[in-house]
């Protein structure tokens, strides 16, 4: 098993945005990027939400590494990973996750940490590989029952998300996303939003959603996160994830029953009351 603790140098002098901080491991005909940390204790795998990548977990690796073995990765098309096969369903993502863990030499059993859409994937992983699961930590999860047959409002959300990703991919291919990335790098978030809305006639919520959360990412990796905005593969992969959400929800409903392992759920403090009730259930 290969595992390492990110040194302070990684955070004080991070690699250039185009240079991955972890390893690129080939599974099939493409490569996935993963970062490992720690040398002992339980194995913890982090699975990101819909638009996120390994950089979303970097602020946790240093403080947790002394007590655990940690694994963060980029799904195909995200972060530093190559594009993968389509459609980007939870079933395909979990299959690739299993192959990556084996190829990286990162054995379980795992504590699976999933955020939002990532909860679909960790629940499905736990159902398919229960002997490799020590527990689940679900962070503000979405529920498959809400998406397997989305109503009118959620249907509009899905259509808007797919449309936004289409516009984002087009801007990336034209090089306009690079301009927006430089504007965001200057801290001019309002100007960046106006540029996006003008160029896409208000039709790029996917790009818009990636502008705001940059402040929550470890400062050493914000430049990398901004760089991801310029890759058409990111928008194409996310668009497929969004379009496939009802199918992924069906996969979870048909397969993912909770086992005997412990499950902990964490809700956002500002979650809507109906969502909190679902979490309690």
Rosetta blueprint (number, residue, H / E / L):
1 X L
2 X L
3 X L
4 X L
5 X L
6 X L
7 X L
8 X H
9 X H
10 X H
11 X H
12 X H
13 X L
14 X L
15 X L
16 X L
17 X L
18 X L
19 X L
20 X L
21 X L
22 X L
23 X E
24 X E
25 X E
26 X E
27 X E
28 X L
29 X L
30 X E
31 X E
32 X E
33 X E
34 X E
35 X E
36 X E
37 X E
38 X L
39 X L
40 X L
41 X L
42 X E
43 X E
44 X E
45 X E
46 X E
47 X E
48 X L
49 X L
50 X L
51 X L
52 X L
53 X L
54 X H
55 X H
56 X H
57 X H
58 X H
59 X H
60 X H
61 X H
62 X H
63 X H
64 X H
65 X H
66 X L
67 X L
68 X E
69 X E
70 X E
71 X E
72 X E
73 X E
74 X L
75 X L
76 X L
77 X L
78 X L
79 X L
80 X L
81 X L
82 X L
83 X L
84 X L
85 X L
86 X L
87 X L
88 X L
89 X L
90 X H
91 X H
92 X H
93 X H
94 X H
95 X H
96 X H
97 X H
98 X H
99 X H
100 X H
101 X H
102 X H
103 X H
104 X H
105 X L
106 X L
107 X L
108 X L
109 X L
110 X E
111 X E
112 X E
113 X E
114 X E
115 X E
116 X L
117 X L
118 X H
119 X H
120 X H
121 X H
122 X H
123 X H
124 X H
125 X H
126 X H
127 X H
128 X H
129 X L
130 X H
131 X H
132 X H
133 X E
134 X E
135 X E
136 X E
137 X E
138 X E
139 X E
140 X L
141 X L
142 X L
143 X L
144 X H
145 X H
146 X H
147 X H
148 X L
149 X L
150 X L
151 X L
152 X H
153 X H
154 X H
155 X H
156 X H
157 X H
158 X H
159 X H
160 X H
161 X H
162 X H
163 X H
164 X H
165 X H
166 X H
167 X H
168 X H
169 X H
170 X H
171 X H
172 X H
173 X H
174 X H
175 X L
176 X H
177 X H
178 X H
179 X H
180 X H
181 X H
182 X H
183 X H
184 X H
185 X H
186 X L
187 X L
188 X L
189 X H
190 X H
191 X H
192 X H
193 X H
194 X H
195 X H
196 X H
197 X H
198 X H
199 X H
200 X H
201 X L
202 X L
203 X L
204 X L
205 X H
206 X H
207 X H
208 X H
209 X H
210 X H
211 X H
212 X H
213 X H
214 X H
215 X H
216 X H
217 X L
218 X L
219 X H
220 X H
221 X H
222 X H
223 X H
224 X H
225 X H
226 X H
227 X H
228 X H
229 X L
230 X L
231 X L
232 X H
233 X H
234 X H
235 X H
236 X H
237 X H
238 X H
239 X H
240 X H
241 X H
242 X H
243 X H
244 X L
245 X H
246 X H
247 X H
248 X H
249 X H
250 X H
251 X H
252 X H
253 X H
254 X H
255 X H
256 X L
257 X L
258 X L
259 X L
260 X L
261 X L
262 X E
263 X E
264 X E
265 X E
266 X E
267 X L
268 X L
269 X L
270 X L
271 X L
272 X L
273 X H
274 X H
275 X H
276 X H
277 X H
278 X H
279 X H
280 X H
281 X L
